[in-house]
Amino acid sequence: MNILVTGGTGVVGTHVIKELMARGHRVTNIGRTPRRAFLASMGENDHWHLAVDLNDAGQVYQALAMSKAEAVLHMGAWSNAAMVPSSRTFAENTVGTYNLFQACADMGIKRVVWGSSAQVYGFARHAPAYVPVDENHPFRPLNPYALSKIAGEEAAEYFNANDGMEILSFRIMAVRGPEQLDAEIDHLAAKPETGTFLLWSRGDARDCARACRLALEAETVEPGPYNITGPVVLEAGSASLVDTYFGPDTEVRRPLEGHEPILSCEKAERVFGWRPKFVWTERNRFPVE
């Protein structure tokens, strides 16, 4: 399958490209990164790459045509708040995502997987309303990055409803490159009070890449939002951490077991068969490739 990827130089994007190519897909990456820098980041020389500004609709249409894309994986964005001024974060993330969805709709490309964010839930300031946190949990955005992701999800629903598209919005939380995880787990173990923002979970980018591939390849899917994260990494376990740090502020709708993610990924497992293979915890570590 010909797959167009945006954001292929990011933490998830680099692993997505490797995952897709390993399965025989033809990948074209687009983004602001010049071709030479992109190839250097991938460590190989057989990738297609186009330097494209997603905020220029004409460039997006041409990139889709040149790549002969049959599906799209969209990770290109300002990847957090405060990387650029707030107005740019919101405007460029929102317009770029809309341009890509519109171009796909016009060119008959139905399947799109894109990176939303669990920041839409606002856990940096608010305890979860309930656990496990499913995709129906209320939005409580705290910055323009989260606002841009909500706008992108609304656009996805619009194109799903009006153009028969199958856009899956991955609410990704705490996904890291495997080389980053040892240090982050050690920090959380020493200071568990710092873990509330990301619900003490850490996900391996290789697992997130596999989720993207499975969603692109699945014969049938349910359009809409999907939580994507890894397990709770601390030995205290999910239920104990929720009770200690959130207490009566959070409704427990069913008991949490072991290290299961507080951000429930049950929908992703049910719809396209994904669950993490790299289950990082204080005791369980994986060698970096």
For each residue, the residues with C-beta under 8 A, 3 or more apart:
1: 25 26 70 71 216 217
2: 25 26 28 67 68 69 70 71
3: 20 25 26 27 28 69 70 71 72 73 216
4: 27 28 29 30 63 64 67 69 71 72 73
5: 8 13 16 17 20 27 28 29 30 72 73 74 75
6: 13 29 30 31 54 72 73 74 75 76 100
7: 10 12 13 31 74 75 76 77 79 115
8: 5 13 14 16 17 27 29 30 31 38 42 47 49 75
9: 13 14 29 31 33 37 38 41
10: 7 13 14 75 76 79
11: 14 15 175 176 177 205
12: 7 15 16 75 115 172 175 205 208 209 212
13: 5 6 7 8 9 10 16 17 29 75 76
14: 8 9 10 11 17 18 41 42 205
15: 11 12 18 19 177 205 206 208 209
16: 5 8 12 13 19 20 73 75 208 209 212 213
17: 5 8 13 14 20 21 27 29 42 47
18: 14 15 21 22 42 209
19: 15 16 22 23 206 209 210 212 213
20: 3 5 16 17 23 25 27 73 209 212 213 216
21: 17 18 24 25 27 47
22: 18 19
23: 19 20 213 217
24: 21
25: 1 2 3 20 21
26: 1 2 3 48
27: 3 4 5 8 17 20 21 47 48
28: 2 3 4 5 48 49 50 63 66 67 69
29: 4 5 6 8 9 13 17 38 47 48 49 50
30: 4 5 6 8 49 50 51 52 54 60 63 67 76
31: 6 7 8 9 38 51 52 54 76
32: 51 52 53
33: 9 37 38 41 49 51
34: 37 38 51
35: 38 39 49 50 51
36: 39 40
37: 9 33 34 40 41
38: 8 9 29 31 33 34 35 41 42 47 49
39: 35 36 42 44 45 47 49
40: 36 37 43
41: 9 14 33 37 38
42: 8 14 17 18 38 39 47
43: 40
44: 39 47
45: 39
46:
47: 8 17 21 27 29 38 39 42 44
48: 26 27 28 29 67
49: 8 28 29 30 33 35 38 39
50: 28 29 30 35 63 66 67
51: 30 31 32 33 34 35
52: 30 31 32 56 59 60 63
53: 32 56 59
54: 6 30 31 59 60 76 92 95 96 97 99 100
55: 92 95 96 99
56: 52 53 59 60 99
57: 60 61 99 102 103
58: 61 62
59: 52 53 54 56 62 63
60: 30 52 54 56 57 63 64 99 100 103
61: 57 58 64 65 103 106 107
62: 58 59 65 66
63: 4 28 30 50 52 59 60 66 67
64: 4 60 61 67 69 72 103 104 107 109
65: 61 62 68 107
66: 28 50 62 63
67: 2 4 28 30 48 50 63 64
68: 2 65
69: 2 3 4 28 64 72 104 107 109
70: 1 2 3 109 111
71: 1 2 3 4 109 110 111 112 113 216
72: 3 4 5 6 64 69 100 104 109 111 112 113 114
73: 3 4 5 6 16 20 112 113 114 212 216
74: 5 6 7 97 100 112 113 114 115
75: 5 6 7 8 10 12 13 16 114 115
76: 6 7 10 13 30 31 54 96
77: 7 92 93 96 97 115 148
78: 83 84 88 89 92 93 145
79: 7 10 83
80: 83 145
81: 86 89 143 144 145 146
82: 86 89 143
83: 78 79 80 89
84: 78 88 89 92
85: 88 89
86: 81 82 89 90 143 144
87: 90 91 144
88: 78 84 85 91 92
89: 78 81 82 83 84 85 86 92 93 143 144 145 148
90: 86 87 93 94 144 145 147 148 151
91: 87 88 94 95
92: 54 55 77 78 84 88 89 95 96
93: 77 78 89 90 96 97 145 148 149 151 152
94: 90 91 97 98 148 151 152 155
95: 54 55 91 92 98 99
96: 54 55 76 77 92 93 99 100
97: 54 74 77 93 94 100 101 114 148 151 152 155
98: 94 95 101 102 152 155
99: 54 55 56 57 60 95 96 102 103
100: 6 54 60 72 74 96 97 103 104 112 114
101: 97 98 104 105 112 155 156 159 165 167
102: 57 98 99 105 106 159
103: 57 60 61 64 99 100 106 107 109
104: 64 69 72 100 101 107 109 110 112 159 165
105: 101 102 109 159 163 165
106: 61 102 103
107: 61 64 65 69 103 104
108:
109: 64 69 70 71 72 103 104 105 112
110: 71 104 164 165 166
111: 70 71 72 165 166 216 221
112: 71 72 73 74 100 101 104 109 156 165 166 167 168
113: 71 72 73 74 167 168 170 212 215 216
114: 72 73 74 75 97 100 152 156 167 168 169 170
115: 7 12 74 75 77 170 172
116: 120 149 152 153 169 170 171 172 225
117: 120 145 146 149 171 172 173
118: 121 123 171 172 173 174 198 227 229 263
119: 122 124 141 142 143 145 146 149
120: 116 117 139 140 141 146 149 150 153 171
121: 118 126 128 133 137 138 139 140 171
122: 119 125 126 139 140 141 142 146
123: 118 126 127 128 196 197 198 199
124: 119 142 197
125: 122 140 142
126: 121 122 123 140
127: 123 196 245 246 249 250
128: 121 123 131 133 137 199 242 246 250 262
129: 137 138 250 251
130: 133 137 250 251 252 253
131: 128 242 246 250 251 252 253 256 262
132: 253 254 256 260 261 262 263 264 266
133: 121 128 130 137 199 227 262 263 264
134: 137 227 264 266 267
135: 171 224 225 226 227 267
136:
137: 121 128 129 130 133 134
138: 121 129
139: 120 121 122 146 150
140: 120 121 122 125 126
141: 119 120 122 146 147 149 150
142: 119 122 124 125 146
143: 81 82 86 89 119 146 147
144: 81 86 87 89 90 147 148
145: 78 80 81 89 90 93 117 119 148 149
146: 81 117 119 120 122 139 141 142 143 149 150
147: 90 141 143 144 150 151
148: 77 89 90 93 94 97 144 145 151 152
149: 93 116 117 119 120 141 145 146 152 153 171
150: 120 139 141 146 147 153 154
151: 90 93 94 97 147 148 154 155
152: 93 94 97 98 114 116 148 149 155 156 169
153: 116 120 149 150 156 157 169 225
154: 150 151 157 158
155: 94 97 98 101 151 152 158 159
156: 101 112 114 152 153 159 160 165 167 169 223 224
157: 153 154 160 161 223 224
158: 154 155 161 162
159: 101 102 104 105 155 156 162 163 165 167
160: 156 157 163 164 165 166 167 223 224
161: 157 158
162: 158 159
163: 105 159 160
164: 110 160
165: 101 104 105 110 111 112 156 159 160 223
166: 110 111 112 160 221 223
167: 101 112 113 114 156 159 160 223
168: 112 113 114 215 221 223 224 225 226
169: 114 116 152 153 156 224 225 226
170: 113 114 115 116 208 211 212 215 225 226 228
171: 116 117 118 120 121 135 149 225 226 227 228 263
172: 12 115 116 117 118 175 203 208 228 229
173: 117 118 198 199 201 203 227 228 229 263
174: 118 198 199 201 202 203 229 230
175: 11 12 172 202 203 204 205 207 208 228 229 230
176: 11 180 181 184 202 203 204 205
177: 11 15 180 181 205
178: 181 204 205 206 278 286 288 289
179: 182 288
180: 176 177 183 184
181: 176 177 178 184 185 202 204 280 285 286
182: 179 185 186 285
183: 180 186 187
184: 176 180 181 187 188 202
185: 181 182 188 189 202 233 280 281 282 285
186: 182 183 189 190
187: 183 184 190 191 194
188: 184 185 191 192 194 195 200 202 233 234
189: 185 186 192 234 235 282
190: 186 187
191: 187 188 194 195
192: 188 189 195 200 234 236 241 245
193: 196 245
194: 187 188 191 197
195: 188 191 192 198 199 200 234 241
196: 123 127 193 199 200 245 246
197: 123 124 194
198: 118 123 173 174 195 201 202
199: 123 128 133 173 174 195 196 229 232 261 262 263
200: 188 192 195 196 232 233 234 238 241 262
201: 173 174 198 229 230 231 232 233 261 262 263
202: 174 175 176 181 184 185 188 198 230 231 233 280
203: 172 173 174 175 176 207 208 228 229 230 276
204: 175 176 178 181 207 208 230 276 277 278 280 286
205: 11 12 14 15 175 176 177 178 208 209
206: 15 19 178 209 210 277 278
207: 175 203 204 210 211 230 276 277 278
208: 12 15 16 170 172 175 203 204 205 211 212 228
209: 12 15 16 18 19 20 205 206 212 213
210: 19 206 207 213 214 274 277
211: 170 207 208 214 215 226 228 268 272 274
212: 12 16 19 20 73 113 170 208 209 215 216
213: 16 19 20 23 209 210 216 217
214: 210 211 217 218 272 273 274
215: 113 168 170 211 212 218 221 226 268 272 274
216: 1 3 20 71 73 111 113 212 213
217: 1 23 213 214
218: 214 215 221 271 272 273
219:
220:
221: 111 166 168 215 218 271 272
222: 267 271
223: 156 157 160 165 166 167 168
224: 135 156 157 160 168 169
225: 116 135 153 168 169 170 171
226: 135 168 169 170 171 211 215 265 267 268 271
227: 118 133 134 135 171 173 261 263 264 265 267 268
228: 170 171 172 173 175 203 208 211 265 268 274
229: 118 172 173 174 175 199 201 203 261 263 265
230: 174 175 201 202 203 204 207 233 261 276 278 279 280
231: 201 202 259 260 261 276 279 280 281
232: 199 200 201 237 238 241 259 260 261 262 281
233: 185 188 200 201 202 230 259 280 281 282
234: 188 189 192 195 200 237 241 281 282
235: 189 281 282 283
236: 192 240 241 244
237: 232 234 240 241 256 258 259
238: 200 232 241 242 256 257 258 259 260 261 262
239: 242 243 252 255 256 257
240: 236 237 243 244
241: 192 195 200 232 234 236 237 238 244 245 262
242: 128 131 238 239 245 246 250 252 256 262
243: 239 240 246 247
244: 236 240 241 247
245: 127 192 193 196 241 242
246: 127 128 131 196 242 243 249 250
247: 243 244 250
248:
249: 127 246
250: 127 128 129 130 131 242 246 247
251: 129 130 131
252: 130 131 239 242 255 256
253: 130 131 132
254: 132
255: 239 252
256: 131 132 237 238 239 242 252 260 262
257: 238 239 260
258: 237 238
259: 231 232 233 237 238 279 281
260: 132 231 232 238 256 257
261: 132 199 201 227 229 230 231 232 238 264 265
262: 128 131 132 133 199 200 201 232 238 241 242 256
263: 118 132 133 171 173 199 201 227 229
264: 132 133 134 227 261 267
265: 226 227 228 229 261 268 269 274 275 276
266: 132 134 269 270
267: 134 135 222 226 227 264 270 271
268: 211 215 226 227 228 265 271 272 274 275
269: 265 266 273 274 275
270: 266 267
271: 218 221 222 226 267 268
272: 211 214 215 218 221 268
273: 214 218 269
274: 210 211 214 215 228 265 268 269
275: 265 268 269
276: 203 204 207 230 231 265 279
277: 204 206 207 210
278: 178 204 206 207 230 286
279: 230 231 259 276 284
280: 181 185 202 204 230 231 233 284 285 286
281: 185 231 232 233 234 235 259 284
282: 185 189 233 234 235
283: 235
284: 279 280 281
285: 181 182 185 280
286: 178 181 204 278 280
287:
288: 178 179
289: 178
